[in-house]
Amino acid sequence: MPTSSKASTAYSFSFSSLTSEEDLTLASFQGKVLLIVNTASQCSFTSQYDGLEKLYQTYKEQGLVVIGVPSNDFGHQEPDLNKNIATFCQKNYGVHFPMAGKESVRGQKAHPFYQWARQCLGFWGAPRWNFHKYLIDQQGYLVDFFYTTTPPTHPKLAKAIQTLLQRSDSHF
């Protein structure tokens, strides 16, 4: 896995998988629009799983992939083990989108993807809480972010996804 300073696209990164031994390699999603979201099961925003699943089901045939990244960084709201997180997400929200294994998303111990995203977007683009969303275009470029308070069902997020899905060269 590269360091954040050497990566130019999200395709340089991979995550461990929440449910399998195979890594979740972002390069395997080339040509897709990615929405990468740090998640937590014991957060007041946990119900966003439902909206993320609806977003995924609505746009997956057009090329959207939602990727959840559980993190215990904010309020210790994801204390469980990967297998229990997977069970919780499936049982309570019917999550079918890919989920990474639990990772740190802030500070010096942050997963390299999150270090790269902060480097690309600056201080205000870094997660401040659970359910911070990064939007990546079909070429692997980080094009936008959405704060925790922007629910997956917000028209602004849907419009940004639709715009990318309709463009063949979406790098701005």
C-alpha positions as CSV (number, residue, x, y, z in Angstrom):
1,M,0.0,0.0,0.0
2,P,1.6,3.3,-1.0
3,T,2.1,6.3,1.2
4,S,-0.3,9.1,0.7
5,S,2.2,11.4,-0.8
6,K,3.0,9.2,-3.7
7,A,-0.6,8.4,-4.8
8,S,-2.3,10.4,-7.5
9,T,-5.6,8.5,-7.6
10,A,-7.7,6.4,-5.2
11,Y,-6.8,3.3,-7.3
12,S,-3.4,3.2,-5.4
13,F,-5.2,2.0,-2.2
14,S,-6.8,-1.1,-0.8
15,F,-8.5,-2.0,2.4
16,S,-8.9,-5.2,4.2
17,S,-12.4,-6.7,3.6
18,L,-14.9,-6.8,6.4
19,T,-16.1,-10.3,5.5
20,S,-13.4,-12.1,3.4
21,E,-9.7,-12.7,3.3
22,E,-9.4,-10.9,0.0
23,D,-8.4,-7.2,0.1
24,L,-10.9,-4.6,-1.2
25,T,-8.6,-3.1,-3.9
26,L,-9.9,0.2,-5.2
27,A,-8.3,-0.4,-8.6
28,S,-10.7,-3.2,-9.1
29,F,-13.4,-0.5,-9.3
30,Q,-11.9,1.4,-12.2
31,G,-14.5,3.0,-14.4
32,K,-17.0,3.2,-11.5
33,V,-18.0,6.1,-9.3
34,L,-17.1,5.4,-5.7
35,L,-18.6,6.8,-2.5
36,I,-16.3,6.0,0.4
37,V,-17.9,6.5,3.8
38,N,-16.4,6.0,7.3
39,T,-19.1,4.3,9.4
40,A,-20.0,3.3,12.9
41,S,-22.7,1.1,14.4
42,Q,-23.3,3.0,17.7
43,C,-23.6,6.5,16.3
44,S,-26.6,8.9,16.1
45,F,-26.0,8.8,12.3
46,T,-25.9,5.0,12.0
47,S,-29.3,5.1,10.3
48,Q,-27.4,6.5,7.3
49,Y,-26.6,2.9,6.5
50,D,-30.2,2.7,5.3
51,G,-29.7,5.6,2.9
52,L,-26.4,4.4,1.7
53,E,-27.9,1.0,0.8
54,K,-30.8,2.8,-1.0
55,L,-28.3,4.9,-2.9
56,Y,-26.3,1.8,-3.8
57,Q,-29.3,-0.1,-5.0
58,T,-30.5,2.9,-7.0
59,Y,-27.3,3.6,-8.9
60,K,-25.2,0.4,-8.8
61,E,-26.4,-0.7,-12.3
62,Q,-25.3,2.7,-13.6
63,G,-21.8,2.3,-12.0
64,L,-21.9,3.5,-8.4
65,V,-20.1,1.5,-5.7
66,V,-20.6,2.5,-2.1
67,I,-17.8,1.4,0.2
68,G,-18.2,1.5,4.0
69,V,-15.2,1.8,6.2
70,P,-16.0,1.1,9.9
71,S,-14.0,3.3,12.3
72,N,-13.8,3.6,16.0
73,D,-12.1,7.0,15.9
74,F,-15.1,9.1,16.9
75,G,-16.6,8.6,20.3
76,H,-15.6,4.9,20.3
77,Q,-18.8,4.2,18.4
78,E,-17.5,1.1,16.5
79,P,-15.9,-1.0,19.2
80,D,-16.9,-4.4,17.8
81,L,-15.0,-6.9,15.7
82,N,-15.3,-7.1,11.9
83,K,-17.6,-10.2,11.9
84,N,-20.0,-8.6,14.4
85,I,-20.0,-5.4,12.4
86,A,-20.9,-7.3,9.3
87,T,-23.7,-9.1,11.1
88,F,-25.1,-5.8,12.5
89,C,-25.0,-4.1,9.1
90,Q,-26.8,-7.0,7.3
91,K,-29.3,-7.7,10.0
92,N,-30.3,-4.1,10.8
93,Y,-29.9,-2.4,7.4
94,G,-29.6,-5.1,4.8
95,V,-26.2,-3.8,3.6
96,H,-25.1,-5.3,0.4
97,F,-22.5,-2.7,-0.7
98,P,-18.8,-3.6,0.0
99,M,-17.5,-3.0,3.5
100,A,-13.9,-2.7,4.5
101,G,-12.4,-4.0,7.7
102,K,-12.3,-1.5,10.6
103,E,-9.7,1.2,10.1
104,S,-8.5,4.4,11.6
105,V,-9.6,7.4,9.5
106,R,-7.9,10.3,11.2
107,G,-4.5,11.4,12.6
108,Q,-1.1,9.8,12.0
109,K,-2.5,6.3,12.3
110,A,-5.1,6.9,9.6
111,H,-5.4,4.5,6.8
112,P,-3.2,5.7,3.8
113,F,-6.4,6.4,1.8
114,Y,-7.6,8.9,4.4
115,Q,-4.2,10.5,4.7
116,W,-4.2,11.0,0.9
117,A,-7.8,12.4,0.9
118,R,-6.8,14.9,3.5
119,Q,-3.7,15.8,1.5
120,C,-5.9,16.3,-1.6
121,L,-8.7,18.3,0.1
122,G,-7.0,20.0,3.0
123,F,-8.0,20.3,6.6
124,W,-11.7,20.8,6.0
125,G,-12.0,17.7,3.8
126,A,-10.9,15.4,6.6
127,P,-13.5,13.4,8.5
128,R,-14.8,15.2,11.6
129,W,-17.2,12.4,12.6
130,N,-18.7,9.2,11.4
131,F,-20.4,9.0,8.0
132,H,-18.1,11.5,6.3
133,K,-18.4,10.8,2.5
134,Y,-15.8,11.0,-0.3
135,L,-16.9,11.0,-3.9
136,I,-14.4,9.6,-6.5
137,D,-14.9,9.7,-10.2
138,Q,-14.4,6.9,-12.8
139,Q,-10.7,7.7,-13.2
140,G,-10.0,7.5,-9.5
141,Y,-9.8,11.2,-8.7
142,L,-11.3,12.5,-5.5
143,V,-13.8,15.1,-6.7
144,D,-15.9,16.1,-3.6
145,F,-16.7,15.3,0.0
146,F,-19.8,15.5,2.1
147,Y,-19.9,16.1,5.8
148,T,-21.6,13.7,8.2
149,T,-24.7,16.0,8.3
150,T,-25.3,15.4,4.6
151,P,-27.5,12.3,4.5
152,P,-27.1,9.9,1.6
153,T,-30.6,10.9,0.5
154,H,-29.8,14.6,0.2
155,P,-30.4,15.9,-3.4
156,K,-27.0,17.6,-3.5
157,L,-25.3,14.2,-3.1
158,A,-27.6,12.5,-5.6
159,K,-27.0,15.2,-8.1
160,A,-23.2,14.9,-7.7
161,I,-23.4,11.2,-8.2
162,Q,-25.7,11.5,-11.2
163,T,-23.4,14.1,-12.8
164,L,-20.4,11.8,-12.5
165,L,-22.4,8.8,-13.8
166,Q,-23.4,10.8,-16.9
167,R,-19.8,11.9,-17.7
168,S,-17.3,9.8,-19.5
169,D,-14.4,12.1,-18.5
170,S,-15.4,13.4,-15.1
171,H,-12.0,14.7,-13.8
172,F,-12.5,18.4,-13.0
